Amino acid sequence: MAEWVKAGRTGDFVSSIGRRVELGGHRLAIFRIEDDFYVIADRCSHAEASLAEGELFDFDVECPRHGSEFDVRTGVPGSLPATRPVHSYEASVVDGELMVLLEPEAGA
């Protein structure tokens, strides 16, 4: 069963800069764009590089290894060499805390 997990205080996240967070066995890339938060899996589906380390252009994060871009809202790749999406997570702000909806880790 999915559950909401606290990822940190909203003030801990800088706008337009990705941040890697590990929660409940999930490696997440969290992006703040102004007052909105977007969460995707932190491993590029092509080369497993950290997407949190990539540069953000509007709503697209560029993989630092091979340049594929992923939409931080959906996880869908917008350029090659990646062809498979990365998982996207629902996020919500509650009393100044960023909450992320996580499914139990496979095999847990």
PyRosetta script that sets phi, psi and omega in degrees:
from pyrosetta import init, pose_from_sequence

init()
pose = pose_from_sequence("MAEWVKAGRTGDFVSSIGRRVELGGHRLAIFRIEDDFYVIADRCSHAEASLAEGELFDFDVECPRHGSEFDVRTGVPGSLPATRPVHSYEASVVDGELMVLLEPEAGA")
pose.set_psi(1, 135.1)
pose.set_omega(1, 180.0)
pose.set_phi(2, -69.3)
pose.set_psi(2, 148.6)
pose.set_omega(2, 176.7)
pose.set_phi(3, -143.2)
pose.set_psi(3, 151.0)
pose.set_omega(3, 177.3)
pose.set_phi(4, -80.5)
pose.set_psi(4, 130.6)
pose.set_omega(4, -178.3)
pose.set_phi(5, -126.3)
pose.set_psi(5, 137.2)
pose.set_omega(5, -179.5)
pose.set_phi(6, -73.7)
pose.set_psi(6, 127.5)
pose.set_omega(6, 179.6)
pose.set_phi(7, -101.2)
pose.set_psi(7, -15.8)
pose.set_omega(7, 179.4)
pose.set_phi(8, 145.7)
pose.set_psi(8, 174.6)
pose.set_omega(8, 176.8)
pose.set_phi(9, -75.5)
pose.set_psi(9, 142.3)
pose.set_omega(9, -178.2)
pose.set_phi(10, -59.3)
pose.set_psi(10, -33.7)
pose.set_omega(10, 179.3)
pose.set_phi(11, -67.6)
pose.set_psi(11, -13.6)
pose.set_omega(11, 178.9)
pose.set_phi(12, -79.1)
pose.set_psi(12, -10.8)
pose.set_omega(12, -176.1)
pose.set_phi(13, -107.0)
pose.set_psi(13, 127.6)
pose.set_omega(13, -178.5)
pose.set_phi(14, -91.2)
pose.set_psi(14, 135.4)
pose.set_omega(14, -179.7)
pose.set_phi(15, -61.5)
pose.set_psi(15, 134.9)
pose.set_omega(15, 175.3)
pose.set_phi(16, 72.2)
pose.set_psi(16, 13.3)
pose.set_omega(16, 176.4)
pose.set_phi(17, -127.3)
pose.set_psi(17, 124.9)
pose.set_omega(17, -179.7)
pose.set_phi(18, -71.5)
pose.set_psi(18, 153.8)
pose.set_omega(18, 177.5)
pose.set_phi(19, -138.8)
pose.set_psi(19, 131.0)
pose.set_omega(19, 178.4)
pose.set_phi(20, -87.7)
pose.set_psi(20, 132.3)
pose.set_omega(20, 179.4)
pose.set_phi(21, -138.2)
pose.set_psi(21, 137.6)
pose.set_omega(21, 175.0)
pose.set_phi(22, -108.6)
pose.set_psi(22, 123.7)
pose.set_omega(22, -178.5)
pose.set_phi(23, -137.2)
pose.set_psi(23, 127.1)
pose.set_omega(23, 173.1)
pose.set_phi(24, 52.4)
pose.set_psi(24, 36.6)
pose.set_omega(24, -179.7)
pose.set_phi(25, 83.0)
pose.set_psi(25, 3.0)
pose.set_omega(25, 178.9)
pose.set_phi(26, -105.1)
pose.set_psi(26, 133.8)
pose.set_omega(26, 174.5)
pose.set_phi(27, -98.9)
pose.set_psi(27, 113.9)
pose.set_omega(27, -171.4)
pose.set_phi(28, -113.3)
pose.set_psi(28, 147.9)
pose.set_omega(28, 169.4)
pose.set_phi(29, -111.3)
pose.set_psi(29, 117.7)
pose.set_omega(29, -176.9)
pose.set_phi(30, -110.0)
pose.set_psi(30, 131.0)
pose.set_omega(30, -179.1)
pose.set_phi(31, -123.8)
pose.set_psi(31, 131.4)
pose.set_omega(31, 173.6)
pose.set_phi(32, -106.9)
pose.set_psi(32, 125.8)
pose.set_omega(32, 175.5)
pose.set_phi(33, -122.6)
pose.set_psi(33, 104.8)
pose.set_omega(33, -170.8)
pose.set_phi(34, 57.0)
pose.set_psi(34, -116.0)
pose.set_omega(34, -179.2)
pose.set_phi(35, -102.7)
pose.set_psi(35, 9.7)
pose.set_omega(35, -179.9)
pose.set_phi(36, -105.8)
pose.set_psi(36, 148.2)
pose.set_omega(36, -178.4)
pose.set_phi(37, -120.8)
pose.set_psi(37, 140.0)
pose.set_omega(37, 179.8)
pose.set_phi(38, -132.2)
pose.set_psi(38, 138.3)
pose.set_omega(38, -175.7)
pose.set_phi(39, -131.4)
pose.set_psi(39, 126.7)
pose.set_omega(39, 175.5)
pose.set_phi(40, -132.6)
pose.set_psi(40, 165.3)
pose.set_omega(40, 174.4)
pose.set_phi(41, -61.6)
pose.set_psi(41, 144.5)
pose.set_omega(41, -173.0)
pose.set_phi(42, -87.9)
pose.set_psi(42, 4.4)
pose.set_omega(42, -179.9)
pose.set_phi(43, -111.1)
pose.set_psi(43, 122.6)
pose.set_omega(43, 175.1)
pose.set_phi(44, -56.8)
pose.set_psi(44, 135.6)
pose.set_omega(44, -178.6)
pose.set_phi(45, -72.3)
pose.set_psi(45, -10.8)
pose.set_omega(45, 179.0)
pose.set_phi(46, -95.5)
pose.set_psi(46, -48.1)
pose.set_omega(46, -171.9)
pose.set_phi(47, -131.0)
pose.set_psi(47, 7.7)
pose.set_omega(47, 176.6)
pose.set_phi(48, 61.0)
pose.set_psi(48, 23.3)
pose.set_omega(48, 174.3)
pose.set_phi(49, -74.8)
pose.set_psi(49, 159.7)
pose.set_omega(49, 179.1)
pose.set_phi(50, -75.5)
pose.set_psi(50, 116.1)
pose.set_omega(50, 178.1)
pose.set_phi(51, -71.7)
pose.set_psi(51, -25.6)
pose.set_omega(51, 177.4)
pose.set_phi(52, -62.2)
pose.set_psi(52, -23.6)
pose.set_omega(52, 179.4)
pose.set_phi(53, -86.8)
pose.set_psi(53, -5.2)
pose.set_omega(53, -178.5)
pose.set_phi(54, -79.0)
pose.set_psi(54, 164.5)
pose.set_omega(54, 178.8)
pose.set_phi(55, -87.4)
pose.set_psi(55, 139.6)
pose.set_omega(55, -177.3)
pose.set_phi(56, -98.3)
pose.set_psi(56, 129.0)
pose.set_omega(56, 175.9)
pose.set_phi(57, -123.8)
pose.set_psi(57, 107.4)
pose.set_omega(57, -174.6)
pose.set_phi(58, 55.8)
pose.set_psi(58, -111.7)
pose.set_omega(58, 179.6)
pose.set_phi(59, -107.6)
pose.set_psi(59, 13.9)
pose.set_omega(59, -179.5)
pose.set_phi(60, -113.2)
pose.set_psi(60, 132.8)
pose.set_omega(60, 174.4)
pose.set_phi(61, -105.7)
pose.set_psi(61, 135.3)
pose.set_omega(61, -179.1)
pose.set_phi(62, -95.1)
pose.set_psi(62, 126.6)
pose.set_omega(62, 176.9)
pose.set_phi(63, -62.1)
pose.set_psi(63, 129.2)
pose.set_omega(63, -177.6)
pose.set_phi(64, -71.2)
pose.set_psi(64, -13.5)
pose.set_omega(64, -177.9)
pose.set_phi(65, -87.9)
pose.set_psi(65, -52.5)
pose.set_omega(65, -174.7)
pose.set_phi(66, -125.9)
pose.set_psi(66, 2.2)
pose.set_omega(66, 172.6)
pose.set_phi(67, 87.3)
pose.set_psi(67, 2.3)
pose.set_omega(67, 175.5)
pose.set_phi(68, -61.0)
pose.set_psi(68, 145.2)
pose.set_omega(68, 177.5)
pose.set_phi(69, -111.5)
pose.set_psi(69, 139.6)
pose.set_omega(69, 179.3)
pose.set_phi(70, -123.6)
pose.set_psi(70, 137.1)
pose.set_omega(70, 175.2)
pose.set_phi(71, -74.0)
pose.set_psi(71, 119.8)
pose.set_omega(71, -176.9)
pose.set_phi(72, -69.1)
pose.set_psi(72, -15.4)
pose.set_omega(72, 178.8)
pose.set_phi(73, -80.6)
pose.set_psi(73, -29.7)
pose.set_omega(73, -173.0)
pose.set_phi(74, -126.5)
pose.set_psi(74, -21.3)
pose.set_omega(74, -175.0)
pose.set_phi(75, 83.5)
pose.set_psi(75, 1.5)
pose.set_omega(75, -177.2)
pose.set_phi(76, -78.7)
pose.set_psi(76, 132.5)
pose.set_omega(76, 178.2)
pose.set_phi(77, -73.8)
pose.set_psi(77, 143.8)
pose.set_omega(77, 179.1)
pose.set_phi(78, -113.5)
pose.set_psi(78, -0.1)
pose.set_omega(78, 179.8)
pose.set_phi(79, -154.9)
pose.set_psi(79, 157.0)
pose.set_omega(79, 177.5)
pose.set_phi(80, -76.8)
pose.set_psi(80, 157.8)
pose.set_omega(80, 14.0)
pose.set_phi(81, -87.6)
pose.set_psi(81, -7.4)
pose.set_omega(81, 179.3)
pose.set_phi(82, -71.3)
pose.set_psi(82, 138.1)
pose.set_omega(82, 177.8)
pose.set_phi(83, -125.0)
pose.set_psi(83, -14.6)
pose.set_omega(83, -179.7)
pose.set_phi(84, -105.9)
pose.set_psi(84, 140.6)
pose.set_omega(84, 177.9)
pose.set_phi(85, -71.4)
pose.set_psi(85, 161.9)
pose.set_omega(85, 169.3)
pose.set_phi(86, -103.2)
pose.set_psi(86, 156.4)
pose.set_omega(86, -177.7)
pose.set_phi(87, -65.1)
pose.set_psi(87, 139.2)
pose.set_omega(87, 172.6)
pose.set_phi(88, -111.7)
pose.set_psi(88, 150.5)
pose.set_omega(88, -175.0)
pose.set_phi(89, -120.8)
pose.set_psi(89, 147.0)
pose.set_omega(89, 174.6)
pose.set_phi(90, -76.5)
pose.set_psi(90, 137.5)
pose.set_omega(90, 178.9)
pose.set_phi(91, -128.9)
pose.set_psi(91, 151.6)
pose.set_omega(91, -179.8)
pose.set_phi(92, -150.0)
pose.set_psi(92, 149.4)
pose.set_omega(92, 176.3)
pose.set_phi(93, -106.3)
pose.set_psi(93, 126.3)
pose.set_omega(93, 179.8)
pose.set_phi(94, -131.2)
pose.set_psi(94, 115.9)
pose.set_omega(94, 178.2)
pose.set_phi(95, 50.1)
pose.set_psi(95, 44.3)
pose.set_omega(95, 177.4)
pose.set_phi(96, 79.4)
pose.set_psi(96, 5.4)
pose.set_omega(96, 178.4)
pose.set_phi(97, -109.6)
pose.set_psi(97, 137.1)
pose.set_omega(97, 174.3)
pose.set_phi(98, -85.7)
pose.set_psi(98, 122.7)
pose.set_omega(98, 179.8)
pose.set_phi(99, -111.9)
pose.set_psi(99, 140.3)
pose.set_omega(99, -179.9)
pose.set_phi(100, -124.9)
pose.set_psi(100, 134.1)
pose.set_omega(100, 179.3)
pose.set_phi(101, -85.4)
pose.set_psi(101, 115.5)
pose.set_omega(101, -177.3)
pose.set_phi(102, -114.9)
pose.set_psi(102, 137.6)
pose.set_omega(102, 169.4)
pose.set_phi(103, -84.5)
pose.set_psi(103, 151.3)
pose.set_omega(103, 176.6)
pose.set_phi(104, -59.0)
pose.set_psi(104, 143.7)
pose.set_omega(104, 179.3)
pose.set_phi(105, -64.5)
pose.set_psi(105, 140.0)
pose.set_omega(105, 179.1)
pose.set_phi(106, -58.2)
pose.set_psi(106, 133.7)
pose.set_omega(106, 179.5)
pose.set_phi(107, 83.8)
pose.set_psi(107, 0.0)
pose.set_omega(107, -178.2)
pose.set_phi(108, -85.0)
pose.dump_pdb("model.pdb")
